[in-house]
Amino acid sequence: MDKKLPVYRLTVTDKEDENEIFTALVDAPAIESNFVAFNAQKFVEPQAGESQSDFMSRCIPLMINEHGKPQDQAIAICYRYFEGEAQVKARVQFAVADSDRRIITGAVMIPDMQIYRKDDKGEYYVYFTKEDIELFARKWAKGNRYNAVNEMHDRKKQPSGMYLIESFISDSQRGINAPAALKDNFPEGTWFQSFYVESDELWGKVKSGEYKGFSMEMMVDYIFSKQDKPTDDFSEVISILNNF
């Protein structure tokens, strides 16, 4: 039986310096340690249009042979990754609102979405609640971090050719909804940002797909939530294993 992985809720820390909060342009958003920079974990990634069976046939041997995972744990991790990260990758990419207007809109935080992490602390999941996302947004605004943007979490690469034009948290009771292109993909309480991209060079990187989404970086506190029970729906992936 696969071991249960711990799940941590990420909350605003009292140690946070508002000057350390950034929105980053990244190539693989995935809404890490005390200093959080949510790039996607890249041990293996679902490809565009790839079926679950094809992904599992690639992922499981990799987890077993290169990461030393037992078979049942490899199945659990790959299954969860396909069902979660693949969907997240599709969901958090920019919606380019209008090429002529050069506006990019995307989610920066999504509530209650468990994100798989693997680092020097081990393997675990993290998530934000709606309430915590609102607290993060307040702290970001209090510090006037509206145009605190960098590229790929590199503090030395802070582009001057883009600036914020809107930031909001979806809330139907207040009449604040996600843009039409995104409204079916995100739950209530998702934090969105939109930027106008003035720089020709930066706009070219967005249009080419070099930068696909936003990623927040900030200091957080980890609060243990639970031991996550892996899915029991392994019938299909077991049959895949039998065909190796």
N, C-alpha and C positions, 0 to 999 in steps of 0.2 A: 504493500500500500504506500502510495506517495506521502511524503511528509507534508504537514501543513505549513505553509509559509506565513510569517507574521505580517500583519497589516497595520500601518501607522497612519494616523491622521496628521496632516501638516497644518500647523497653526502659526499665527504671527508671533514672533519672539520680541520680548522687551529689549533685546540687545540690538535690534535692527537699527541701522543708520539709514535714513531715507535716501541718502546719497549713494547707497549701494544697491538700489533697486533699478533694474534696467529691463527694457523690452528689447529682445534680440531678434534680428532677422536670421533665420536658420534654414538649413537645407533639409532637415528631417525633424519636424516638431513632434513632440510626444508629451502632450499635456498629461536633488540627488544628495547625500551628506548634508551637513548643516548649511553649506552654501549651495543653493539649488539653482541649477541651470539645466532645464529639461530638454536635453537633446535625446533623440531616440537611442535605445540600446541596440547595438548593431551586431549581435552575434549571428543573427540571421533575420532577414526581413521578408515578409510576403511581397511578391511582385504584383504589379498592376495586372488584374484579371486572372491571377493564379487561383486555381481551385484549392479547396482545403486539402484534398488527398495529395495533390502535387506538392503543396507546401509541407505537409506532414512527412512525406517521403524524403524531403531534403533536410528538414529540421531535426527529426528524431535521431538519425545516424550522427549528425553533427553534435547533438547534445550528449550522446552516449560516447562517441569516439574522441571528441576534442574537449568536452567539458566534464567527462567522467561521471555522467549521471546514470543511475540505474534505469532500466527500461521504463518502469511505470512512472518515474519522476519525469523522464524525458517526454513521455506522452503528455503528461499533465501540463508541463511548461509550454510545449509547442501548441497544444490545443488552446490553452488560455491565451497565448500570444497571438495566434491567428484570429481568435474571436474578439480579442480586445485591441491589440496594437494595430492590426491591419485596418480595423474600422476607424480607430483614432487617426491613423495616418491619412485616411481619406477625408476625415471630418475636419481636421484642423488646418488644412491647407488654405491659402488665401482664396478669397473670392475676389477676382479682379473686377471691380464694379464697372469700370468704363475705361478703355484704353486711352481715349482722348482726354478724359478727366484725370487719369493717373491716380486713382484712388484704390487702395488695397484695404480690405476688411477681413478680419479673422478673429477666431477665439484665442484668448490668452490663458484662460483658466476654465475648466469644465467641472462642475460639482459631482462628487460621488463616483468619479471614474477611477477605478483602481489601475495603477500604472506599475508594471513590473520593473524592479530595480535589481541590479547586481553590482556590488562594489566591495570595498574592504570590510564592510559590516556583514556581508553575506547576501542572501537572496530575500527579497521581501516585496511587499506592495505598499504604495502610498496613495493618498487621496486627499482632496479638499472638500469641505462641506460648503453649502451655500453661504452660511454665516461667516466662515473663514475667508471666503473669496471677497465678501463685502468688506471685511476688515483690511484685507490686503489692498483693495482698491482705495479705501480711505487713506491708508498710510502712503500709498503711491501719490495720491492727489495732494495730501498735506505737505509732502516733500517737493511739490512742483516738478514731478518727474515726467511731465507730459512729453517732452522731446528727448528724454534720456534713452537713446537707442544705440545699440551697437550691432556689429556683424559677427555672427557665430560666437557670441559671448567673449569677444576679444575687446577689452576695454580700450585698446589702442586704435581700434577701428570704429570711431563714432561718426557716422555720416552726417554732414551738414545739409544734405539735399533732400531731407524729408521731414515732415512735421505732422503732429497729431491734429486731426480735425474732429474726432469724436471718440468718446469712451463711455460705455454703458453696460449695465448688467441686465439681462433680460428678466422682465417681471411683468407678467400679464395683468396683475392687479393694478399696476401703475400705468398700464398701456404702453409698456416698453417692450417691443418685440424684436427678434433677430431679423436681419435683412431677408428678403424673400428667398434669395439663393441659398440661405443657410438655415432657415427657420425649422425645417423638418429634421435637422441633424443634431440639434443641441437641446439639452434640457433647460428648464427654468433655472435661472441663477448663473448662467454662463456669462463670463466677462468677455466683451468684445472691444476691439480697438480698430480705428480706421486712420490711415495716414495718407497724406498727399505726398507723392514722390516727385520732387522737382528735378532731381539729378538725372540726367540722361543715362549716365553709367549705371546708377542704381536701378533705374527703371528697366534697363536692358537685362539686368540680372534677375529681376522679377519676371519679366516676360519670357525669358529663356528657361525658367524653372530652376535656376541656380538657388534662388531663395524661394521656399515654398510656404513658409508660415512664420508665426510668432512664437517666442519662447520667453517666459519670465525668469528672472534670476533675483534671488532675495535670500535673506536669512530666515530660517524657520525653526520651530520646535517640533520634535517628534513625540506624538502621544500614542502609546500602544492601544490598538483598537480590538484586535482579535487574531486568532489563528485562522487563516483562510482555508476552508475545506475545498480541495480540488474537485473538479467536476467528475461525476461518475459516468458520464456519457462517452465511453471510450470504445464502443462497439465498432465504429467505422475505422478508428485509428488502429485498433488491434488487427483488423483485417489487412490494413496497409502494411503493418509490421510483418505479417505472415507472408507477404509477397516480396519481401526483401531478397 
